[in-house]
Amino acid sequence: MYHEFIHEFLSHEVHCRERKNKEKMMVVLELKFNVVNKQNNEVYPGAVQRLFLRDLAYINPKRWTFDWKEEISYPEHHVYKLIISGDNDIQGLISFTEVDDGEGYILVRYIESAPHNRGHNGEFRVAPVLLTYTCSKSFEKGYGGFVCIHIKLDETLIKYYESLGAVFIGNQRMILDTVASQRLIQLYLYKGV
């Protein structure tokens, strides 16, 4: 179902790399995303990749709000970083879990821009790209694009997520439904050459 969705709604480039495994060859699909510069609206191709312990050496924990070292210590938490293609600087981080309660959805626990991307004067728009990645994972897992975001009760933050298509449902939660997720994917999945 996920592959049909991607084929029907998107025209994107999927990069395939073959990586040798001890027993077999496996194909790794890496989706590319549009990362927009806040100052000039220039678009750069970016990638969302798993965050490893070794990556934490490149971030100053005193400048980040969340404890990302603790976050990656939980095996059920999926922690990812956003990078610009060709540059290993971490632009933002996200942690999410899968909630399979019959319906199923992705629960975003934490999402954070790198210090140099925060505020209106920051360099890149990070949150939409990281949320787009979770939307694609929700479709891939058969959850219909449903993504729930755990948020602080902050009016500015709520309005920001509403601008991305999320709806406040109470209890410090906002939700992206199928339509909102499709819209984010159409906007932020990289369609470059």
C-alpha positions in Angstrom: 0.0 0.0 0.0 2.8 2.4 0.8 4.5 1.9 -2.5 1.2 2.4 -4.4 0.7 5.7 -2.4 4.2 6.9 -3.3 3.8 6.0 -7.0 0.3 7.6 -7.2 0.9 10.8 -5.3 4.6 11.6 -5.9 7.2 11.9 -8.6 10.3 11.5 -6.6 13.8 10.1 -6.9 14.6 7.1 -4.7 18.2 6.4 -4.3 19.0 2.7 -4.1 22.3 1.5 -2.8 23.3 -2.1 -2.5 25.0 -3.1 0.8 26.5 -6.5 1.4 25.2 -8.4 4.3 26.9 -11.5 5.5 24.2 -13.8 4.3 22.5 -11.8 1.5 22.4 -8.6 -0.5 19.8 -6.1 0.7 18.6 -2.9 -1.0 18.6 0.3 1.0 16.1 2.9 -0.1 17.0 6.5 0.9 14.3 9.1 0.4 15.6 12.6 -0.3 13.8 15.6 1.1 13.5 19.3 0.2 15.2 21.4 2.9 14.3 25.0 2.6 16.7 27.9 3.5 14.6 30.3 5.7 16.4 33.4 4.4 16.2 33.0 0.6 13.9 30.0 0.1 16.6 28.1 -1.7 15.9 24.3 -1.7 18.6 21.8 -0.9 18.3 18.0 -1.0 18.5 16.5 2.4 18.4 13.0 4.0 16.9 11.7 7.2 19.2 9.0 8.7 19.3 7.0 11.9 21.1 8.7 14.7 23.9 6.7 16.2 25.9 7.1 19.5 28.9 8.2 17.5 26.9 11.1 16.0 26.5 12.6 19.4 30.1 13.6 19.4 29.2 16.3 16.9 26.5 18.0 19.0 26.9 20.0 22.1 24.3 18.7 24.6 24.2 22.0 26.5 22.9 23.7 23.3 20.1 21.1 22.8 16.9 21.0 24.8 16.4 17.2 24.9 18.7 14.5 26.1 19.4 12.7 22.8 21.9 10.3 24.3 19.2 9.0 26.6 16.7 8.9 23.8 18.8 6.6 21.6 19.3 4.3 24.6 15.7 3.1 24.3 15.4 0.4 21.6 11.8 1.1 20.9 12.6 4.8 20.1 13.4 5.5 16.5 15.8 8.5 16.6 16.8 10.2 13.3 18.9 13.1 12.2 18.4 15.5 9.2 21.4 16.3 7.1 21.9 18.3 3.9 23.2 16.0 1.1 27.0 16.4 0.9 27.3 17.8 4.5 27.3 15.8 7.7 26.2 18.7 10.0 23.1 17.7 11.9 20.3 20.1 11.1 17.7 18.6 13.4 16.7 15.5 15.4 13.5 13.5 15.9 12.4 10.7 18.1 9.3 8.6 17.5 7.7 5.3 18.4 5.2 3.1 16.7 1.8 2.7 18.4 0.0 -0.4 17.1 -3.2 -0.3 19.0 -5.3 -1.8 16.2 -5.4 1.4 14.2 -1.8 2.3 14.5 0.1 5.5 14.2 3.5 7.1 14.7 4.0 9.0 17.9 6.5 11.8 17.7 8.1 12.1 21.2 10.6 14.9 20.5 11.5 17.0 17.5 14.3 19.6 17.7 16.1 21.9 15.3 19.8 22.4 15.7 20.7 25.6 17.5 21.7 27.3 14.3 18.2 26.6 12.7 16.1 28.0 15.5 13.9 31.0 15.2 13.2 33.3 12.3 16.9 33.9 11.7 17.8 30.3 11.7 19.2 28.8 8.5 16.9 25.9 7.5 13.3 24.8 8.1 13.7 21.5 9.9 10.5 20.4 11.5 8.4 20.0 8.3 11.1 17.7 6.8 11.4 15.6 9.9 7.6 15.3 10.2 7.4 14.4 6.5 9.8 11.5 7.2 7.4 10.3 10.0 4.5 10.6 7.6 6.2 8.4 5.1 7.0 5.9 7.8 3.3 5.9 8.8 2.3 5.0 5.3 5.0 2.4 5.0 3.8 0.7 8.2 0.2 0.7 7.1 -1.0 3.4 9.5 -2.5 5.5 6.8 -0.2 8.5 7.3 -1.4 9.1 10.9 1.2 10.9 13.0 0.6 12.1 16.5 2.9 14.8 17.9 3.5 15.2 21.6 3.8 19.0 22.2 4.3 21.6 24.8 1.2 23.7 25.4 2.5 26.8 23.7 0.2 28.9 21.5 3.0 29.7 19.0 4.0 26.1 18.7 0.3 25.0 18.2 -0.2 27.6 15.4 3.1 26.4 13.8 2.0 22.8 13.7 -1.5 23.9 12.5 0.2 25.6 9.6 1.6 22.2 8.6 -1.8 20.6 8.7 -1.9 19.2 12.3 -5.0 19.4 14.4 -4.9 19.9 18.2 -6.7 17.0 19.9 -6.0 17.9 23.5 -3.8 16.2 26.1 -0.7 17.9 24.7 -1.2 16.1 21.3 -1.6 17.2 17.8 -2.4 14.8 14.9 -1.5 14.7 11.2 -4.1 12.7 9.3 -3.9 11.0 5.9 -4.6 14.2 3.9 -2.2 16.4 5.9 0.5 13.7 5.6 0.0 13.5 1.9 0.3 17.2 1.6 3.6 17.3 3.6 5.0 14.5 1.4 4.1 16.3 -1.8 5.8 19.5 -0.5 8.9 18.1 1.1 9.8 14.9 -0.7 12.6 15.8 -3.0 11.6 15.8 -6.7 15.0 16.9 -8.0 16.9 15.6 -11.0 
